[in-house]
Amino acid sequence: MVEKLLLNLTRAMKAGTPSERKIAKYLIEHLDELPFETAQTLAAKLGLSPMTVGRFLRSLGYRQFSDIRADLRHAEQTAGPDRPTIGESGERQSNPFSQLLSQQIQAIQTAFDMTAQPMWRLAMAEIASAADVFLATSPEGLGATRQFHGRLLECRGHVHYLGSDSAAYVALWDFEPAQTLLVIMDCGGSLSPLQHLSATARKGGYRTLLITTRFYEWGPESADICLALPQAQNGGQGLLQLVSLMEFTLCSLVAEADETRKTRMKNLSGLKRSLGI
């Protein structure tokens, strides 16, 4: 539930109203303080009405602020007592739950900072305007990229999933290079298959967008556009950073959608509700 809360907050930070972005930013930056907050105290700190805070909480799927506190307490109990430990060096160490929250918040903030860069706007324009978009990833990113593929199909048509099977890469060559964008999600693992795919696609005239935390292992000429997230010091945030960036990508595409795509999203949302998805 904590992961779902964080993802919902990232969407609100990118595509919400000014008040929603203000609340979402505060919640992400002060997640460890939420067990001590109420809707009234939060509203007072942000200069908003308790009613505005309440509406935002309901948009996240919570009836009241105490429901968030209950989720956080449950996550804390699952991870262990919220009590710092003393390491061999005598330094105070956070418990695993606090460390996880810190990593999640840092990863989301890193992805959010990326959205202010000119390269981000160029990447979003490419995804929105290409006639066909192909997604390729390493085995480590199969689950995240499959979900991104399904969500991206709600925003636009002609999105194709290549996965990590080199045999599936053949499908790319049946499409017009000048109108096709290849998006490469580097989620760790062996670089060789994706590097060969990118190099071959570029030789064939296809536009390429690389999303990675390992830019220097690719080289500056590996793709036409590169969204390079900084490598986490402990190496454990790469996938979370990429997932956060995917969420911001979807929010950007939704916010910039024309009437045709808005109608598409509305129809697909209705279909999902009717199917109970």
HUCOR-V782520 format. One record per residue. N is the residue number from 1. SS is DSSP state (~ for helix, > for strand, _ for the rest). OMEGA is omega in whole degrees, -180 to 180 (* if undefined). Layout:
n = (N	N)
ss = (SS	SS)
omega = (OMEGA	OMEGA)
This chain:
n = (1	2	3	4	5	6	7	8	9	10	11	12	13	14	15	16	17	18	19	20	21	22	23	24	25	26	27	28	29	30	31	32	33	34	35	36	37	38	39	40	41	42	43	44	45	46	47	48	49	50	51	52	53	54	55	56	57	58	59	60	61	62	63	64	65	66	67	68	69	70	71	72	73	74	75	76	77	78	79	80	81	82	83	84	85	86	87	88	89	90	91	92	93	94	95	96	97	98	99	100	101	102	103	104	105	106	107	108	109	110	111	112	113	114	115	116	117	118	119	120	121	122	123	124	125	126	127	128	129	130	131	132	133	134	135	136	137	138	139	140	141	142	143	144	145	146	147	148	149	150	151	152	153	154	155	156	157	158	159	160	161	162	163	164	165	166	167	168	169	170	171	172	173	174	175	176	177	178	179	180	181	182	183	184	185	186	187	188	189	190	191	192	193	194	195	196	197	198	199	200	201	202	203	204	205	206	207	208	209	210	211	212	213	214	215	216	217	218	219	220	221	222	223	224	225	226	227	228	229	230	231	232	233	234	235	236	237	238	239	240	241	242	243	244	245	246	247	248	249	250	251	252	253	254	255	256	257	258	259	260	261	262	263	264	265	266	267	268	269	270	271	272	273	274	275	276	277)
ss = (_	~	~	~	~	~	~	~	~	~	~	~	~	~	~	_	_	~	~	~	~	~	~	~	~	~	~	~	~	_	~	~	~	~	~	~	_	_	~	~	~	~	~	~	~	~	_	_	_	~	~	~	~	~	~	~	~	~	~	_	_	_	_	_	~	~	~	~	~	~	~	~	~	~	~	~	~	~	~	_	_	_	_	_	>	>	_	_	_	_	_	>	>	_	_	~	~	~	~	~	~	~	~	~	~	~	~	~	~	~	~	~	~	~	_	_	_	~	~	~	~	~	~	~	~	~	~	~	~	_	_	>	>	>	>	>	>	_	~	~	~	~	~	~	~	~	~	~	~	~	~	~	~	~	~	_	_	_	>	>	>	>	>	_	_	~	~	~	~	~	~	~	~	~	_	_	~	~	~	>	>	>	>	>	>	_	_	_	_	_	_	~	~	~	~	~	~	~	~	~	~	~	~	_	_	_	>	>	>	>	>	>	_	_	~	~	~	~	_	_	_	_	_	_	>	>	>	>	_	_	_	_	_	_	_	_	_	~	~	~	~	~	~	~	~	~	~	~	~	~	~	~	~	~	~	_	_	_	~	~	~	~	~	~	~	~	~	~	~	~	~	~	~	~	~	_	_)
omega = (178	178	179	178	-178	179	177	179	178	178	-180	179	-177	-170	-177	174	178	179	180	178	-180	180	-178	180	-180	-177	180	-177	-177	-176	-178	180	-174	178	-178	-177	168	178	-179	-179	179	179	-180	-179	-175	-179	180	177	176	179	178	178	180	178	-180	179	179	177	177	-180	180	179	-179	-175	-179	178	175	180	179	178	-179	178	179	179	180	-180	179	-177	-177	-177	-180	-174	180	177	-180	-179	-179	180	-178	-180	177	-179	179	176	-176	-180	179	178	179	179	180	179	-180	-179	180	180	179	179	178	179	180	178	179	-176	178	-175	179	-180	178	-179	177	179	-180	179	179	-180	-177	-171	-178	178	178	179	176	178	176	-178	175	179	-179	-177	-175	-176	-178	-177	175	178	178	179	-180	180	180	177	176	-177	-177	178	175	174	-173	-176	180	180	-179	-178	-177	179	-180	-179	-178	-177	-178	-172	178	-176	-178	-175	-175	-177	-173	178	175	178	-178	178	178	-177	180	180	-177	-180	-168	-178	-179	178	178	178	-179	-178	-180	180	-179	177	180	177	179	174	-178	176	-179	174	-171	170	-175	-174	-175	174	177	-174	-174	-178	-175	-177	178	179	180	170	-174	175	180	179	178	-177	-179	177	-174	-176	-173	-178	179	176	-180	177	178	180	176	-180	178	177	179	179	180	-179	178	-178	-177	-175	175	-175	180	-179	176	177	178	-179	179	-180	180	177	177	178	180	179	-179	179	180	-178	*)
